[in-house]
Each structure stands twice: as structure tokens, then as C-alpha cells.
């Protein structure tokens, strides 16, 4: 049976942050497929077009986005049975306890603060990719 590439959905309105994360993920898992979206609305439009076998193995969502923030998007995604089993990570510049608790309450699997250096981003990318690996 051929190995399916990992598919990850990233939602962040900061293109540069998304590119840095993409570089870190691809360096570790070269075959990873990334769907990079800039808003909650585009995330929902994208997800509605996917069949169940095309769903990502992981959602990585920024907290601060236009229209809906990451917590509101989490709530929307988590309310739909189709997405409940997919891990959802918030990746944000905010380390505010209020934001963290809100996101965890709304369905986040994990909340990470965006690192400020490449070494820490690489460590974080490994942690994120681990959510996509089947338990052996």
C-alpha cells in the first residue's frame, strides 16, 4: 500500500510566519502537503470542498486572524463531528492565559507560542508533526 503524504492545514494571516513554519515542516517531512490559508472564512470554504479521505491530519491555527480569531475558528471546527478527531494546534504570538484557556476550552489539542528563533521553530515543528504520525 503506497504511503500517503501527510496533509496539514495552516491558517495564519501572516504570510511570513506561515513560510517560516512551512520551511521547518518540509525540512523534517519533505513530502508533507500544506494547505495555507489566510482567514477563517477561507478555511471553512476549503474544508467544505474536501471529501473525508482528503481531510488534513492536523490543523495549525493562528490566534490573531481577521473575521474570526483562532479560538472562534476552533469552536466552529470542533462543533462539527467530521473534524473532532483531527488534532488542532493554536500557534500564536500571544501567551496570555486568557487566550490559552479560551482555546483549550474551544477544542485546541495544544497551544504553542510562536518561537523567535529557528532552532525553537524546528523543535516545535517536530512536536507538531508527531500529531500526524500513527501510534505504533
GUSE-318066 format. One record per residue (C-alpha): residue in one letter; x negated, y, z. Coordinates in steps of 0.5 Angstrom, whole numbers, padded with zeros to 4 digits, always signed. Each point is the difference from the previous one (the first is absolute). Layout:
AXYZ ...
***
This chain:
X+0000+0000+0000 X-0003+0007-0002 X-0002+0005+0006 X+0005+0006+0000 X-0004+0006+0001 X+0002+0004+0006 X+0005+0006-0001 X+0000+0006+0004 X+0005+0006+0000 X-0003+0006+0003 X+0004+0006+0001 X-0004+0007+0001 X+0001+0007-0003 X-0008+0001+0001 X-0003-0003-0006 X-0007+0001+0002 X+0002-0004+0006 X+0003-0006-0004 X-0006+0000-0005 X-0005-0001+0006 X+0005-0006+0003 X+0000-0003-0007 X-0007+0000+0000 X-0001-0003+0006 X+0005-0005-0001 X-0002-0002-0007 X-0008-0001+0003 X+0003-0005+0004 X+0005-0003-0004 X-0002+0001-0007 X+0007-0003-0003 X+0005+0004+0004 X+0005+0003-0003 X+0002+0007+0003 X+0007+0004-0002 X-0002+0007+0002 X+0006+0005+0001 X+0000+0007+0003 X+0007+0000+0003 X+0005-0004+0004 X+0005+0001-0006 X-0005-0003-0005 X-0001-0006+0005 X+0007-0002+0000 X+0001+0001-0007 X-0006-0004-0001 X+0003-0006+0005 X+0007+0000-0003 X-0003-0002-0007 X-0004-0006+0003 X+0002-0007+0000 X-0001-0004+0006 X-0006-0003-0002 X-0003+0007-0002 X+0000+0003+0007 X-0006+0002+0003 X-0004-0004+0006 X-0001+0007+0003 X+0003+0007+0001 X-0005+0005+0002 X+0004+0007+0001 X-0003+0007+0002 X+0004+0003+0006 X+0000+0007-0003 X+0003+0000-0007 X+0006+0004-0004 X+0007-0001+0000 X+0000-0006+0006 X-0006-0001+0004 X-0003-0007+0001 X+0004-0001+0006 X+0006+0001-0003 X-0002-0004-0006 X-0002-0005+0004 X+0007+0000+0003 X+0003+0000-0007 X-0004-0006-0002 X+0001-0004+0007 X+0007+0000-0001 X+0000-0004-0006 X-0001-0008+0001 X-0003+0000-0006 X-0006+0004+0003 X+0000-0002+0007 X-0006-0006+0000 X-0005+0005-0004 X-0005+0003+0005 X+0001+0008+0000 X-0006+0004+0002 X+0000+0007+0001 X-0006+0004-0002 X+0000+0007+0003 X-0005+0006+0002 X+0005+0000+0006 X-0002-0003+0006 X+0006+0003+0004 X+0003-0005+0005 X+0007+0002-0002 X-0001-0002-0008 X-0003-0006+0002 X+0005-0002+0005 X+0005+0002-0005 X-0003-0004-0006 X+0000-0006+0004 X+0007+0000+0002 X+0002+0001-0007 X-0004-0006-0002 X-0007+0001-0001 X-0004-0006+0001 X-0006+0004+0001 X-0002+0008+0001 X-0007+0002-0002 X-0003+0007+0000 X-0004+0002-0007 X-0007-0001+0002 X-0005+0006-0002 X-0006-0005-0003 X-0001-0005-0005 X-0002-0005+0005 X+0006+0000+0004 X+0004+0000-0006 X-0003-0006-0002 X+0002-0004+0006 X+0007+0003+0000 X+0001-0003-0007 X-0003-0007+0002 X+0006+0001+0006 X+0005+0002-0005 X-0002-0006-0005 X+0001-0005+0006 X+0007+0001+0000 X+0001-0003-0007 X-0004-0006+0001 X+0004-0006+0001 X-0001-0003+0007 X-0004-0007-0001 
***
